[in-house]
Amino acid sequence: MSASGVEPPGRRRIWLCADDYGISGSVNAAIRDLAARGRLNAVSALVAAPSFGRAEAAALGVLNSAAPRLAIGLHLALTAPFRPMSDGYAPVRGGAFLPLAATFCHAVTRRLRSDALAAEVARQIDAFGDAFGRAPDFIDGHQHVHLFPQITNVLLAVMKERVPDAWVRQCGRALPFAERFDDRKGLFLDLLSWRFRRRAAAHGLRTNPAFAGTYDFGETADFADLFPRFLNGLPEGGVVMCHPGFVDDELRRLDPLTTLREKEYTYFAADSFPAVLASRGIALV
């Protein structure tokens, strides 16, 4: 948006979504800072994280008090080290959800308990409502678990019943076929999202038209070089996932993605960032 407050005509409007709000106080502070500057327009809240609570929700929600500037969604957690919020969830390991690989294997072989999954999804939706005083604008999954077989079916059914007006993130990219093989993680999400989009449509739930933001999270990753590529071919309403933050002990305890969050924060906070969007005909929704 221009300094005059009038959005230039002809720009593609996208969602730039910071995931993992709630994972630690320092990550939360970094995300709120970027949102206040207008460098983000969507935030996904990890309500199952120990550092998430009503105070953190209020500090984020106040940014929408004068005028809507942020979509705020639920970042559904179903993997370790986070713990179930509902009673009787199973299977667990040491009181926490199963690790990512085990969760995927259980989902593919349909060994998760559908009733327990439904209760957990509903509980996290309720926790979001208790904290923010309203339903989530959208739902996605921490580590993309919402795309996994069995979990998809349960999530969409619960959303249809509880939050039918929310949209749900699909993670299929808008890339030519030949370019999809450069990013194995992105290709895997493309494949899962093809099925996911069909299931969401069958439930009458809205999805974003395209997705971007995956990379290998290696310590040598050059985010300033990567981010402009995420915008290539991204259509109106597309979602770019990001993970800005500051590092603290709580983040180190819960997640291996640490210093790269600070690199992402620095990139988005820089004075040059709005020019990157403008040069590619992009505006935030």
N, C-alpha and C positions, 0 to 999 in steps of 0.2 A: 504494500500500500504506500502511496506517495506521502510526502510530508504534509500535504494539504488535507489528508484523510480521505481522498477520493481515489478509488482503485483505478489504475490505468486500464483503458478498454482493451479487449482482445487477449488478455492473459489467461492461461490455464490455471484454474484454482485447484490446489491440492491440499492434502492433510500432511503436516509434518508432525509425527507423533512420537513423543518421548515415552518409552516404556519404563516400567519398574519404579514408578513413583510409590514411595513407601518402603523401599528396601533398606534405606538408611537415611538418617537426618541430613547428611551432607549431599547425597544424591537429590533428596527432596529440595534442598535449598537451591541447588544449581538449576533444577528444572523450573522452579518458581521464578528464579531470576530471568531465565530465558523467556518464559511465558510473559512476564511483565514487560519485557522489551519488545514483544511481538515477534520473537524469533521462532516460536512454536505456536501451533494452534490446536494441538490435541495432546492429551496426557492419558496414559493408561495406568490405573492405580492397582497396586499389588496388595490387596486388602489382607491377604494371609500372612504378610510379613510382620515380624515382631515390632518393627518401628512404625507401623501404620496405626493411626488412631484418629479420633475426631479432631484433635488439634491440627494434625497435618492436613486432614481433609478441609477444615475451615480455612487454613492458610492458603490452600490452593483455590478453594471455591470463591474466596473474596475477590479474586481477580476477575470474576464474572459479575461482580456486584453492580458496577456502573453500566456495563453493556456486555453482552456475550462476546467473549474473545477466545474461549477454549471449549472444545468438546472434551468431556471427561468420561473415560470408559473404565470397564473392569478388566484387569489383567488376571485372568483365571489361572490359579496355581494348582497344579496336580503332581508336582515332582519335588523330590528332596532338594534342599534341606527343609523345605517348608512343611508344616504340619496341618493335618485336616482341621477344619473349623467345625465340622459336624460330628456328632456322636456316632460311634460305631462304624466309621469308614474303614474299609478293608479292600485290598491288602495294604499293610504298612510295614515299615522296617525301622525298628528302633523308635517307634512312635511318629515317624515322618512318612510322607509319601515315598513311593519307590523312586529310585534314581531314574533319569530320563530314559536310558536304554531299556531298563526293565519295564517301565511304564509303556513304552512303545511295543515291546514284545507281548505284554499282557493285552494291550488294546488290539493288536493285530490278530491274536489268537482268541480274542473275546473272553479273556479270563478275569476281567474286571467285573465287579458287581454293579450291574446297571442301577439298582435301587440305591446303592451307596453313592454312586456317581451323581445321580439326580439330586440326592439330598445335599451333597457337597456343593454342587453348582448353585442350588437354591440358597444355601447358607451364605455363600460368598456374594451372591446378588443382594441378599438381605443385609449383609454387613456393609456393602457399598451404600445401600439406601439409608441405613442407620447413621453412617458417617457423613454423607453428603446431603441427606434430606431429600433425595430424589433418586430416580432410576438412572442407571448408566446410559450415556448416549450411544455407546457401542460396547461390544465385548470382543476380546481377543484372548490368546493363551500365552502364558509364560512358556518359553521354549517351544512355542507353536503347538502345544498339546491339543488345542481345540480342533486341529486338523486330523488327529489320529482316528482310525476306525474305532468304532464303538463309542468313543468319547464324543465324536461329532454327532452321532445319532441322539445321544442323551442331551448334550448341550442345546441342540436346536429344538428339541421337544420342550425343554424347560424354558428356553427363551420364548417360544411361541406362546406358552401359557403365562409366563410371568412378566416378560418385557417385550411384547411384540413390536413395539415401535423402535426398539434399538436396532442398529445395524451390526453386522458381524464381519470381522476382518477375514478376507480370503487373501492368500499370499501368492497368487499367480502373477507373474511378471508380464509386462507388455513389451516383449522382445521378439525379434525375428527368431525363427526356430534354430538356425545355425548358431546364434549367439548365446543360447541358453546353456550350452555345455561348458562355458567358461567358468561357471560357478556351480559346483556340485551341490552345495546346500540349497541354492536357489532352484536348481533343477528338481531336487527332491520335493521342495515346497510347491513347485509348479504341478508336479504329479498328484500330490495330495489335494491341492486346491481344485483341480478339475472335478474331482468327485464332490468336494465340499460345496462348490458353487451350485451344483445340481441339487444337492440335498437342501441347501438353504432356500433355493428357489421353490422347491416342492413344499417347504414350510411357509412360504410367503414372506420370508425374511430378506432384507436388503443386504447386499454386500458391496464393498468398494470395487470399482472396475479394474484396478490394477494395484500392484504392490512393488516396493523396492526397498533396499536398505540392507540386504544381506552381504556379509563379507566374512573372511575367515577369522577375524578378531585376533590375528597375529600381532605381536608387539611391534613389528616393523610396518604395520599397515599405515599407509599415508591417506588419512581421511580426507584431507584437502583435495587429493587427486581422485579419490573414490566418489565423493558426494556428487559432483556435477554429472557423473555417469548415471547415477540413480535417476536423474531427471530426464534422461534421453527417452523420448517416446511415451513418457508418463501422461496419461490422459486426464481430462477434467475429473476431479474427485478421487484421483489416485492417492495412495497412502505411502509415505516414506517413513519407515521405522528408524528410530535412533535411540541412543542410550547415553545421553550426556549426564555428567555428575562429577562430584568431588569424591575423593577416596577417604574413607575413615575405617576404623577397626570393624564396625558392624558390617560394612560392605565386604571387607576382606574375609570375614567369617562366613558370609552367606553366598558369595558369588566369585568366580574366577575372573570375571570381566571388571577390571579395576582401572588401571592407568589409561586405557583407551577411552574410558568415559571422560576423563579430563581433556583428552585430545579433542573429542567431539564437542565438549562444552566450549573450549577455546575457539574452535572453528565457528560455531554458531554465534558466539558472542562478539566476534570480530566485526569491525566496521565494514569490512569488505563483503560480508555474507549477503546482505540484501542485494548487492550488485550481481552476485552469482545468480540469484533467482531471476532478477530482471533481465539479465543477458540471455536467459533461456525462455523468456516469456512466461514465467511462473509467478503466481501470487498465492499467498496463503488464504484459505477459505475465510 
